[in-house]
Amino acid sequence: LAFCRARIVRVPKGPLIRVMGTEVVIPCSVSDYDGPSEQNFDWEFSRETDFVRIVSTWDSTFTSEEYQKRVGHGDIKLRRSSNDAVELVIRNIQPTDQGRYKCSTPSTDATVQGNYDAEVQVKVISDGLSVSGSKARSSMSLKLSEGDSIKLRCSAITTSPEHTHLHVTWQIKSGSTWRDILSLTHEGKFQPGPGYEERYRNGDIRLDTGVNDTYRLSVSQASSVDGGAYRCLVSEWVRGADSSWQKIQEKSVEIASVAIQRTDVVISTSNVSVTERDSLDLTCNITTDRSGIFQAEVMWYFSASPDDTLSDAQVLLSMDRDSVVSDSTLISLSHVDRNSYRLLVRDADVEDSGYYFCQAAVWVPLHNGSWHKVVERTSAPVSVVVTALEPDYEVFLNASKTPKFSDDPTELNCMITNAQDTEANIRFTVSWYYRKRLRSDDVVTEELLATMDADWTLLLGDRSRERTQNGEIIFSKKAVDTFSLRIQWTSENDRGDYFCVISAWSRHRNNSWVKSKDVTSASVSIFWATQDYTLTVEAVKLKPFFVAGHTFEMTCKVSSKNIKTPRYSVLITAEKPLTDQSNPNGTTRIISLNQDSVVRLEDWTDQTRVDGVVLEKVQENEFRYRMYQTQISDAGLYRCVVTAWSPGGGGMWREAVNGLSNPIQIDFQTSGPVFNVSVHSDSPTIYQGELADLLCIVTTEGMALEPDDMSFDVSWFAVRSFALDREPVLLASLDRRGIVTQSRRNGSSDLSLERISPLEFRLRVHGCEDHDFGNHYCVVTPWVRSATGVWQREPDIKAKPIFLSVKMDVLNAFKYPLLIGIGLATVIGLLSCLIGYCSSRWCCKKEVQETRRERRRLMSMEMD
């Protein structure tokens, strides 16, 4: 490819046909050259044979004397378009400029290859194109109304000896620039200008050719954008040697100046404010200078927002071009004069507030008798405010019942006073609000308790919903002008400020109710001073000295403060000594009496003395406790636990405060025997299946008693752990009457409990299992018969536990399985031997005949 590279100088194919008096531009370029990127060019001209130098890019003395004047005046010049291309520009070309033009490039190549010049023929023809408008020399002025048609005409003809085509373009001047409307190109095609494509497709813009080389522009449905100066621009085109079209000249002529009178639709008034029940009067005016026959079609719209479109707005009334009005009862539309249309809304309502606008379309008659809509406009919206007839009234709030204590009732009355201008179409409703009182200056928002709709439907707030449904809060209407709020049982959380809002509702034409006014009352404070509840309980022992077997009496006197109509519930408790095993926690609940004077035995478990304790109400604030046939085990501290109750909501009682009395001690000074208990076992470690013997031994110290004067309740317990960290499990018990009670067991072992001597009790576990292990102990309750023959119960005595360990007997555990295994193996072995013997004896026996061999003695080798 490098060897084929050679310089090429190019000019357009000729001949180049140009019109006399126009500007001629002849381009020249060079390619495939060596040397610097910027190349120089020389231009020469020849009419016949010799070339005359015209101009050069690098030599200012290149121009011949014949062309120095034209080059100096700039009529002939070179215009560089790039480093390797220039254009020869000749202004006002003349017939003497017709001939051959040669473009040359000085060589910058290392070797001379290719062409270094090129020629083109230029032909100059006379100007035969003429463009004209109307007969008048100057352009005409037209004043048209919006929607009219524009018809303009221009004439264009050429007498060129060459075969040329004309390109006709209609333009409009808006501002300082000309814009294309519609063109008939030199190729015979119609081409709309930018922004006129849709109107061209709809047929509103046309370009027609007529006789005598005329070109007529028709614009229908003219609008304000069609106003301006119009001209006809004609260019002449010729097909070159390379079959491309070349524009050789262009002429234009201004045809007319068109002014479009805009048709406006306005409402005569701007923002309107009327009072309810008055009439609303609006006029729609059509502004036009149209003097001919036309009819208007008017339609009124209503919208709640000024930004709504026609599709979103509501059609009120319409009048067609024949003045036929759509039907409506309260709204009328009338034709006042040629360009005015009046909308009248009678008995205006608040719902009529909004935005009104009208739409008008102008129709003109055509020659065939039909009507044509030339323009349609929509007015700007007009704001209409209908002021409601507000009734004049005041609101007064008072408290007919105020609480002094918690749970007292509260009643508030919200009354309408000094009511004026209240018609039958006015209805009143109420809304109740609560505001909490704070000691600081913090702003507290009010909370809605309840509100009423126009149909008196009660809507509850979050604060009062549950209590209202339970009947604790009642909202009612006592009279036409009085609304009531009643709190059945006022609590401390209800303290605060209350106020009501009376709303006036007006009934509209469609029987709907719309709120027209709110009046707020002054607030009423619901508050009472609260003090801490005080409760004092005093316990008094009526008999300072008594002995076992006598009756113990104590009274509890109660006094309280700041509690409304209190009632008391009393609980008698006993704090036993730590040696008493019946209640390890130390405090026993004996008997109680509630605020309704209902007596209940709590933790009193002595079945022999079910009726041995009595609690009764002596006075409203005094209670007496009695315990008959006291036992030594009853020793301890006795108290009265009192709870004060106040009336609550719904007939319920609310706990107010608790009080505890001083202790009353029961202590018996006796010189009787002292009992000790111990647990003993000869074999604390046993094997599974064996018998475990546990002895509970009672010993006495001090005064000796006859065996018939003492008796014992014995209970056996087990703790299934090594560290006594689990709850004890009752195994069996033997009361002093000799009745044995066993607890339910899950294993296969069995228990027996018996008295083997007056002071010894034996527990046996038959067939011990592994779950029978653990710490075992007994609890003994001594009973001693006094000199009067009364049995006295002594405090419970707990023995020190002994640990019972249950082991597995490996020999006994495997003895029977081993014997069974050996026996089965022996039987199976003997059976196998028997089967083998029988099989070999009878089933597998064969007779084999052996061939008799001759017995010969071997000969020695020496003899052989």
PALUMDO-453658 format. One line per 4 residues: number of its first residue (from 1); their letters; for each residue x, y, z of C-alpha. Coordinates in steps of 0.5 Angstrom, whole numbers, always signed. Each point is the difference from the previous one (the first is absolute). Example, Ala and Ser with C-alpha at 12.3 -4.5 7.8 and 13.67 -1.06 7.14 Angstrom:
% PALUMDO-453658
1) AS) +25/-9/+16; +2/+7/-2
This chain:
% PALUMDO-453658
1) LAFC) +0/+0/+0; +6/+5/+1; +2/-1/-7; -7/+2/-3
5) RARI) +0/+7/+5; +0/+6/-5; -3/+7/+1; -7/+1/-2
9) VRVP) -3/+7/-2; -7/+1/+0; -5/+5/-3; -8/-1/-1
13) KGPL) -2/-3/-6; -2/+5/-6; -3/+4/-3; -2/+4/+6
17) IRVM) -6/+4/-2; -1/+6/+4; -4/+7/-1; +3/+6/-2
21) GTEV) +0/+5/+6; +1/-6/+5; +5/-2/+5; +4/-6/-3
25) VIPC) +4/-5/+5; +5/-5/-3; +3/-5/+5; +7/-3/-1
29) SVSD) +3/-6/+4; +6/-4/+0; +2/-7/+3; +5/-5/+1
33) YDGP) +6/+5/+0; +6/+0/+4; +3/+6/+4; -3/+5/+4
37) SEQN) -7/-1/+2; -2/+7/-3; +0/+0/-7; +0/+7/-5
41) FDWE) -4/+1/-6; +0/+4/-6; -6/+2/-5; +0/+1/-7
45) FSRE) -5/+2/-5; +0/-1/-8; -6/+2/-5; +3/-4/-6
49) TDFV) +8/-2/+1; +4/+4/+4; -1/+0/+8; +0/+6/+4
53) RIVS) +2/+0/+7; -5/+2/+5; +2/-1/+7; +5/-4/+4
57) TWDS) +0/-2/+8; +7/+1/+0; +3/+5/-5; -3/+7/+1
61) TFTS) +3/+2/-7; -3/-6/-4; -6/+4/-2; +0/+3/-7
65) EEYQ) -1/+7/-2; -7/-2/-3; -3/-2/+7; +4/+4/+5
69) KRVG) -6/+5/+1; -5/-5/+1; +4/-4/+5; +2/+6/+4
73) HGDI) -7/+2/+0; -2/-7/+3; -4/-1/-6; +4/-6/-1
77) KLRR) +3/-4/+6; +3/-6/+3; -4/-3/+6; +4/-6/+3
81) SSND) -5/-5/+3; +6/-5/+3; +7/-1/-1; -1/-4/-6
85) AVEL) -6/+4/-3; -2/+7/-3; -6/+3/-3; +1/+5/-6
89) VIRN) -5/+5/+1; -3/+5/-5; -5/+5/+1; -4/+3/-5
93) IQPT) +2/-5/-6; -1/+3/-7; +0/-3/-6; +7/+1/-1
97) DQGR) +2/-4/+5; -3/-6/-4; +6/-5/-1; +5/-5/+3
101) YKCS) +2/+0/+7; +7/-3/+2; +2/-2/+7; +7/-2/+1
105) TPST) +4/-2/+6; +8/+1/+1; +3/-6/+1; +3/-2/+7
109) DATV) +0/-8/-2; +7/-3/+0; -2/-3/-6; -4/+3/-6
113) QGNY) -6/-5/+0; -8/+1/-2; -3/+7/-2; +2/+7/+2
117) DAEV) -6/+4/-3; -7/-1/-2; -5/+4/-4; -7/+1/+0
121) QVKV) -5/+4/-6; -4/+5/+3; -6/+3/-4; -3/+6/+1
125) ISDG) -8/+1/-2; -4/+6/+0; -5/+1/+6; -7/-2/-2
129) LSVS) -3/-1/+7; -6/+5/+2; -4/+0/+6; -6/+5/+2
133) GSKA) -6/+0/+4; -6/+4/-1; -1/+5/-5; +1/+5/+5
137) RSSM) +8/+2/+1; +0/+0/+7; -3/-6/+5; -7/+1/+2
141) SLKL) -2/+0/+8; -6/-5/+2; -4/+0/+7; -3/-6/+1
145) SEGD) -4/-3/+6; +2/-6/+3; -2/-6/-4; -1/+3/-6
149) SIKL) +4/-2/-6; +6/+3/-3; +1/-1/-8; +7/+3/-3
153) RCSA) +3/+0/-7; +6/+1/-4; +3/-1/-7; +6/-3/-2
157) ITTS) +3/-2/-7; +7/-1/-3; +2/+1/-7; +7/-3/+1
161) PEHT) +3/-4/-6; +2/-6/+4; -5/-5/+3; -1/+3/+7
165) HLHV) -5/-2/+5; -3/+5/+5; -1/-1/+8; -5/+4/+3
169) TWQI) -1/+2/+7; -5/+4/+4; +3/+3/+7; -3/+4/+5
173) KSGS) +5/+5/+4; -1/+0/+8; +4/+4/+3; +7/+1/-4
177) TWRD) +0/-7/-3; -4/-3/-5; -3/-7/+1; -2/-5/-6
181) ILSL) -7/-1/+0; -1/-5/-7; +5/-1/-6; -1/-3/-7
185) THEG) +7/-3/-1; +4/+0/-6; -2/-8/+0; -7/+2/+0
189) KFQP) -2/-2/+7; -3/+4/+5; +4/+1/+7; -4/+3/+6
193) GPGY) +5/+4/+4; +2/-1/+8; -7/+0/+4; -4/+0/-6
197) EERY) +0/-8/-1; -7/-1/+4; -4/+6/-3; +3/-3/-7
201) RNGD) -3/-7/+1; -6/+3/+2; -1/+4/-6; +0/+7/+4
205) IRLD) +6/+2/-5; +0/-1/-7; +5/+2/-6; -4/+0/-7
209) TGVN) +3/+2/-7; -4/+4/-5; +0/+3/-6; +5/+5/-3
213) DTYR) +5/-4/+5; -3/+2/+6; +1/-3/+7; -6/+1/+5
217) LSVS) +1/-1/+8; -7/-2/+4; +0/+1/+7; -6/-2/+4
221) QASS) -2/+0/+7; +5/+6/+1; +2/+1/+7; +4/+6/+3
225) VDGG) +7/-4/-2; -2/+1/-7; +1/+8/+1; +6/+3/-4
229) AYRC) +3/+1/-6; +0/-5/-6; +5/+0/-6; +1/-5/-6
233) LVSE) +7/-3/+0; +1/-3/-7; +7/-3/-2; +2/-3/-7
237) WVRG) +4/-7/+0; +3/-3/-5; +3/-8/-1; +7/+0/+0
241) ADSS) +5/-5/-4; +0/-4/+6; -8/-1/+0; +0/+4/+6
245) WQKI) -4/+6/+1; +3/+7/+1; -3/+7/+2; +2/+5/-5
249) QEKS) -4/+6/+3; -6/+2/+5; -5/+6/+0; -5/+2/+4
253) VEIA) -6/+5/+1; -4/+2/+6; -7/-1/-2; -5/+2/+6
257) SVAI) +0/+2/+8; -5/-3/+4; -3/+2/+6; -4/-5/+4
261) QRTD) -5/+2/+5; -1/-5/+6; -7/-2/+2; +0/+0/+8
265) VVIS) -5/-3/+5; +0/+4/+6; -4/+0/+6; -2/+7/+2
269) TSNV) +1/-1/+7; +6/-2/+4; +0/-3/+7; -7/+0/+2
273) SVTE) -3/-1/+7; -7/-1/+2; -4/-2/+6; -4/-6/+1
277) RDSL) -7/+0/-3; +2/+6/-5; +0/-1/-7; +7/-1/-4
281) DLTC) +0/+4/-7; +6/-1/-5; +1/+3/-7; +4/-4/-5
285) NITT) +2/+6/-5; +3/-2/-7; +5/+5/-3; +0/+0/-7
289) DRSG) +0/+5/-6; -3/-5/-5; -6/+4/-3; -3/-5/-4
293) IFQA) -5/-5/+1; +2/-5/+6; -3/-4/+6; +3/-2/+6
297) EVMW) +0/-6/+4; +1/+1/+8; +1/-5/+5; +1/+1/+8
301) YFSA) +4/-4/+4; +1/-1/+8; +7/-2/+3; +2/-1/+7
305) SPDD) +7/+2/-2; +3/+5/-5; +5/-5/-3; -6/-5/-2
309) TLSD) +0/-2/-7; -7/+0/-4; +0/-7/+1; +0/+1/+7
313) AQVL) -5/+5/+1; -7/+0/+0; -5/+2/-5; -5/+5/+3
317) LSMD) -4/+3/-7; +1/+0/-7; -3/+4/-6; +1/-2/-7
321) RDSV) +1/+5/-6; -8/-1/-1; -1/+3/+7; -3/-6/+3
325) VSDS) +2/-1/+8; +1/-6/+4; -5/-1/+5; +1/+2/+7
329) TLIS) -4/+1/+6; +4/+5/+4; +5/+3/-5; -2/+4/-6
333) LSHV) +4/+2/-7; -2/+6/-4; +2/+3/-6; +1/+8/+2
337) DRNS) +2/+3/-6; +4/-2/-6; +7/-2/+3; -3/-1/+8
341) YRLL) -3/-6/+3; -2/+0/+7; +0/-5/+6; -5/+0/+5
345) VRDA) +1/-4/+7; -6/+1/+4; +0/-2/+7; +7/+0/+1
349) DVED) +3/-6/+5; +7/+0/+3; +1/-6/-5; +0/+5/-5
353) SGYY) +6/+2/+2; +6/-1/-5; +2/+2/-7; -4/+2/-6
357) FCQA) +2/+0/-7; -3/+0/-7; +1/-3/-7; -2/+4/-6
361) AVWV) +1/-3/-7; -2/+5/-6; -3/-3/-6; -1/+3/-7
365) PLHN) -4/-2/-6; +3/-3/-6; -2/+1/-8; -4/-6/+0
369) GSWH) -4/+1/+6; +4/-4/+6; +3/+3/+6; +7/+0/+1
373) KVVE) +4/+1/+7; +5/+5/-1; +3/+1/+7; -1/-3/+7
377) RTSA) +2/+4/+7; +0/-1/+7; +0/+5/+5; +4/+1/+6
381) PVSV) -3/-3/+6; -4/+5/+5; +0/-2/+8; -7/+0/+3
385) VVTA) +0/+0/+7; -7/-1/+3; +0/+2/+8; -5/-4/+4
389) LEPD) -5/+3/+4; +3/-1/+7; -4/+0/+6; +1/+4/+6
393) YEVF) +1/-3/+7; +4/-1/+6; +2/-6/+4; +0/-1/+7
397) LNAS) +3/-6/+4; -1/-1/+7; +1/-6/+5; -7/-2/+3
401) KTPK) +4/-6/+4; +7/+1/+2; +4/-6/+4; +3/+1/+7
405) FSDD) +3/-7/+0; +2/-5/-5; -5/-4/-3; -5/+6/+1
409) PTEL) -5/+1/-6; +2/+6/-4; -5/+4/-5; +1/+5/-5
413) NCMI) -6/+4/-4; +2/+4/-6; -5/+5/-2; -2/+4/-6
417) TNAQ) -2/+7/+2; -2/+6/-3; -1/-3/-7; -3/+4/-6
421) DTEA) -1/-1/-7; -1/-7/+1; -4/-3/-5; -3/-7/-1
425) NIRF) +5/-1/-5; +5/+0/+6; +2/-5/+5; +5/+0/+6
429) TVSW) +5/-6/+2; +5/+0/+5; +7/-3/+1; +3/-1/+7
433) YYRK) +8/+1/+1; +4/-1/+6; +7/+3/+2; +5/-2/+5
437) RLRS) +2/+5/+5; +8/+0/+1; +3/+4/+6; +6/+2/-5
441) DDVV) -1/+5/-6; +0/-6/-5; -5/+0/-6; -5/-5/+0
445) TEEL) -5/-2/-5; -7/-1/+1; -3/-7/-1; -6/-2/-4
449) LATM) -5/-3/+5; -6/-1/-5; -3/+4/-6; -7/+0/-3
453) DADW) -1/+0/-8; -6/+4/-3; -4/-6/+1; +1/+0/+7
457) TLLL) +5/-6/-1; +4/-1/+6; +8/-1/-1; +4/-2/+6
461) GDRS) +7/+2/+1; +6/-5/+2; +0/+3/+7; -7/-1/+1
465) RERT) -2/-6/-4; +0/-6/+4; -3/+4/+6; -6/+2/-4
469) QNGE) -1/-7/-2; +0/-2/+7; -5/+5/+2; +5/+4/+4
473) IIFS) +0/+6/-4; -7/+2/-3; -1/+6/-5; -7/+2/-1
477) KKAV) -4/+6/-3; -5/+2/+6; -4/+5/-4; +1/+4/-7
481) DTFS) +5/+5/+3; +3/-5/+5; +5/-5/+0; +3/-4/+5
485) LRIQ) +6/-4/+2; +0/-4/+6; +6/-4/+3; -3/-6/+5
489) WTSE) +6/-1/+4; +5/+6/+0; +7/-3/+0; +7/+4/+2
493) NDRG) +1/-1/-8; -6/+4/-1; +2/+7/+3; +2/+5/-5
497) DYFC) -4/+5/-4; -6/-1/-4; -3/+4/-6; -5/-1/-5
501) VISA) -1/+3/-7; -7/+1/-3; +0/-1/-8; -6/+3/-4
505) WSRH) -2/-4/-6; -3/+3/-6; -5/-4/-5; +2/+0/-7
509) RNNS) -5/+0/-6; +2/-8/-1; -2/-1/+7; +7/-1/+3
513) WVKS) +3/+4/+6; +6/+4/+0; +3/+3/+6; +0/+7/+0
517) KDVT) +2/+3/+7; +4/-3/+6; +0/+4/+7; +4/-3/+5
521) SASV) -2/+1/+8; +5/+2/+5; +3/-6/+4; -2/-2/+6
525) SIFW) +5/-3/+5; -2/-7/+4; +5/-1/+6; +0/-2/+7
529) ATQD) +6/+0/+5; +2/-7/+1; +4/-2/+6; +3/-7/+2
533) YTLT) -4/-5/+2; +1/-1/+8; -1/-7/+3; +1/-2/+7
537) VEAV) -1/-7/+3; +1/-1/+8; -1/-7/+3; -2/-1/+7
541) KLKP) +1/-7/+4; -7/+0/+4; +3/-6/+5; +7/+2/+2
545) FFVA) +1/-7/+3; -2/-7/-2; +2/-7/+0; +0/-5/-5
549) GHTF) -7/-3/-2; -3/+7/+2; -3/+5/-5; +4/+5/-3
553) EMTC) -3/+7/-2; +3/+6/-4; -4/+6/-3; +2/+4/-6
557) KVSS) -2/+8/+0; +1/+4/-6; +0/+7/-2; +1/+3/-6
561) KNIK) +1/+7/-4; -2/+3/-7; -4/-6/-2; -7/+1/-2
565) TPRY) -5/-5/+4; +6/-5/+1; -2/-7/+1; +6/-5/+3
569) SVLI) +2/-7/-2; +4/-4/+6; +5/-6/+0; +2/-3/+6
573) TAEK) +8/-2/-1; +4/-4/+5; +8/+0/+0; +2/-7/+3
577) PLTD) +7/-1/+3; +5/-3/-4; -1/-7/+3; -7/-1/-3
581) QSNP) +1/-4/-6; -7/+1/-2; +2/+6/-4; +7/+1/-2
585) NGTT) -2/+7/-2; -1/+3/+7; -7/+3/-1; -7/-3/-1
589) RIIS) -6/+3/-2; -6/-3/+4; -6/+3/-1; -3/+6/-4
593) LNQD) -6/+5/+0; -1/+4/-7; -3/+7/-1; -7/-4/-1
597) SVVR) +1/-3/+7; +1/-7/-3; +4/-5/+4; +5/-5/-3
601) LEDW) +5/-4/+3; +7/+1/-3; +5/-5/+2; -3/-3/+6
605) TDQT) +1/-8/-1; -1/-3/+7; -6/-4/-2; -2/-1/+8
609) RVDG) -1/+7/+1; -4/+3/-6; -4/+4/+4; +5/+2/+5
613) VVLE) +2/+7/-3; -5/+5/-1; +0/+7/-3; -5/+5/+1
617) KVQE) -2/+7/-2; -2/+4/+7; +0/+7/-3; +1/+3/-6
621) NEFR) +7/+1/+1; +1/-5/+6; +1/-8/-1; +1/-5/+5
625) YRMY) +4/-7/-1; -1/-6/+4; +4/-7/+0; -3/-5/+5
629) QTQI) +3/-6/+3; +7/+3/-1; +6/-5/-1; +7/+1/+2
633) SDAG) +1/+0/-8; -4/+6/+0; +6/+4/+3; +2/+6/-4
637) LYRC) -1/+7/-2; -7/+2/-3; -1/+6/-4; -6/+3/-4
641) VVTA) +1/+2/-7; -5/+5/-2; -2/+3/-7; -4/+6/-1
645) WSPG) -5/+0/-6; -4/+6/-3; -6/+0/-5; +2/-1/-7
649) GGGM) -3/+1/-7; -6/-5/-1; -1/-2/+7; +7/-3/+1
653) WREA) +4/+1/+5; +7/+3/-1; +6/-1/+5; +3/+6/+3
657) VNGL) +5/-2/+5; +3/-6/+4; +2/+0/+8; +3/-4/+5
661) SNPI) -1/-1/+7; +4/+0/+6; +2/-8/+2; -4/-3/+5
665) QIDF) +5/-6/+3; -3/-7/+3; +5/-3/+4; -1/-6/+4
669) QTSG) +5/-1/+6; +0/-8/+2; +4/-4/+4; -2/-6/-5
673) PVFN) +5/-5/-3; +5/+1/-6; -1/-4/-6; +6/-2/-4
677) VSVH) +0/-4/-7; +5/-4/-3; +0/-5/-6; +4/-6/+0
681) SDSP) +2/-6/-5; +4/-6/+1; +1/+0/-8; +0/+6/-3
685) TIYQ) +3/-3/-6; -4/-6/-3; +0/-3/-7; -6/+0/-5
689) GELA) -6/-4/+2; +2/-1/+8; -4/+3/+6; +2/+7/+3
693) DLLC) -2/+1/+7; +0/+7/+3; -2/+2/+7; -2/+6/+2
697) IVTT) +1/+1/+8; -3/+5/+5; +4/+1/+6; -3/+5/+6
701) EGMA) +4/+4/+5; -3/+3/+6; -6/-2/+3; -2/-7/-1
705) LEPD) -7/-1/-3; -4/-7/+0; +0/-3/-7; -8/+1/+0
709) DMSF) +1/+8/+1; +4/+1/-6; -1/-2/-8; +3/+2/-6
713) DVSW) -1/+2/-7; +6/-3/-5; +1/+2/-7; +6/-3/-4
717) FAVR) +3/+4/-6; +5/-1/-5; +5/+5/-4; +2/-4/-6
721) SFAL) +7/+4/+0; +6/+0/+3; +1/+7/+2; -8/+1/+3
725) DREP) -1/+5/-6; -7/-3/-2; -7/+0/+3; -1/-5/+5
729) VLLA) -5/-6/-2; -5/-2/+5; +1/-8/+0; -5/-2/+5
733) SLDR) -3/+3/+7; -3/-3/+6; -5/+4/+4; +0/-1/+8
737) RGIV) -7/-4/-1; +4/-5/-4; -2/+1/-7; +5/+0/-5
741) TQSR) +0/+4/-7; +5/-2/-5; +1/+5/-6; +0/-2/-7
745) RNGS) +6/-4/-3; +2/-1/-7; +5/-6/+1; -1/-7/+2
749) SDLS) +3/+0/+7; -5/+1/+6; +0/+3/+6; -3/-2/+7
753) LERI) +0/+5/+7; -1/-3/+6; +1/+2/+8; +4/-6/+3
757) SPLE) +0/+4/+7; -3/+6/+3; +6/+4/-2; +3/-4/-6
761) FRLR) -3/+0/-7; +2/-4/-6; +0/+2/-7; +1/-6/-5
765) VHGC) +2/+0/-7; -1/-7/-4; +3/-2/-6; +5/+7/+0
769) EDHD) +1/+3/-7; +5/+5/-2; -5/+5/+0; -1/-1/+8
773) FGNH) +7/+3/+1; +0/+7/+4; +0/+3/+6; -5/-2/+5
777) YCVV) -3/+3/+6; -6/+0/+4; -4/+6/+3; -4/-1/+7
781) TPWV) -5/+4/+3; -1/-2/+7; -7/+0/+4; +0/+1/+7
785) RSAT) -6/-1/+5; -1/+5/+5; -2/-1/+7; -7/+2/-2
789) GVWQ) +0/-5/-5; +1/+4/-6; +5/-2/-6; +5/+6/-1
793) REPD) +4/+0/-7; +7/+1/+1; +4/+3/-5; +3/-4/-6
797) IKAK) +6/-3/+1; +5/-2/-6; +5/-5/+0; +7/+0/-3
801) PIFL) -1/-4/-7; +4/-6/-1; +2/-2/-8; -2/-6/-2
805) SVKM) +4/-3/-6; -2/-6/-5; +5/-4/-4; -1/-5/-5
809) DVLN) +2/-7/+2; +4/-2/-6; +0/-8/+1; -7/+0/+1
813) AFKY) -1/+4/-6; +3/-4/-4; -1/-7/+3; -6/-2/-3
817) PLLI) +2/+3/-7; +6/-4/+0; -3/-7/+2; -5/+1/-5
821) GIGL) +5/+1/-5; +4/-6/+2; -6/-4/+0; -2/+2/-7
825) ATVI) +7/-1/-3; +1/-7/+3; -7/-2/-3; +2/+3/-7
829) GLLS) +7/-3/+0; -3/-7/+2; -6/+1/-5; +6/+1/-5
833) CLIG) +4/-6/+1; -6/-4/+0; -2/+3/-7; +7/-1/-3
837) YCSS) +0/-8/+3; -6/-1/-3; +1/+3/-7; +7/-4/+0
841) RWCC) -3/-6/+2; -6/-1/-5; +0/+6/-5; +7/+0/-2
845) KKEV) +2/-7/+0; +3/-3/-7; +3/-7/-1; +7/+0/-4
849) QETR) +3/-6/-3; +7/+0/+0; +4/-4/-5; +5/-5/+3
853) RERR) +7/+1/-1; +5/-5/+0; +5/+1/+6; +7/-1/-3
857) RLMS) +6/+1/+4; +5/+5/-4; +7/-3/-2; +6/+2/+2
861) MEMD) +4/+4/-6; +6/-5/+1; -4/-6/-1; -3/+4/-6
